[in-house]
Amino acid sequence: MKLVFLGWTRFVVVLLVLQIGLAGWGAVSTGGERIERFIVHAGNGGMLMFWLLLSTVLALIARPGRKAVLLTALSTFMIWMQGALAYGFGTDGVPGGVGIALHATNGLGVLLIQLAVARLAKRAVDAKRAEKALAKAVPA
């Protein structure tokens, strides 16, 4: 199950990188095209909420370590905050700019946390493989 969690976490990291790319893609456009591109960004963000919620459940099942589980739960909470940060400050003026800046910073934070979780998941998989190899090498 640790290997499944590792693969899942890597998949989520790819989706987060895609999400940042979609935000940039929308930011460099104008008019109606900009709205359409940000709809794709928002749709992928909704999927990320679902995937990270499932990541938390998988982390609890796979038991890759307490730190990995807690960081996964933290990133799930942070991704749920993204909508509040994007729209909670309004869309105009300084408050809107502050909200979008916090939205972007929080999104990068989620990516960094998930990269750390992927590293911890890899360590858990490697430890399990080493344990199996040792048990195989030294019969009881």
Secondary structure, DSSP 8 states (H G I E B T S, - for coil): -HHHHHHHHHHHHHHHHHHHHHHHHHHT--HHHHHHHHHHHHHHHHHHHHHHHHHHHHHHHH---HHHHHHHHHHHHHHHHHHHHHHTT-SSHHHHHHHHHHHHHHHHHHHHHHHHHHHHHHHHHHHHHHHHHHHHHS--
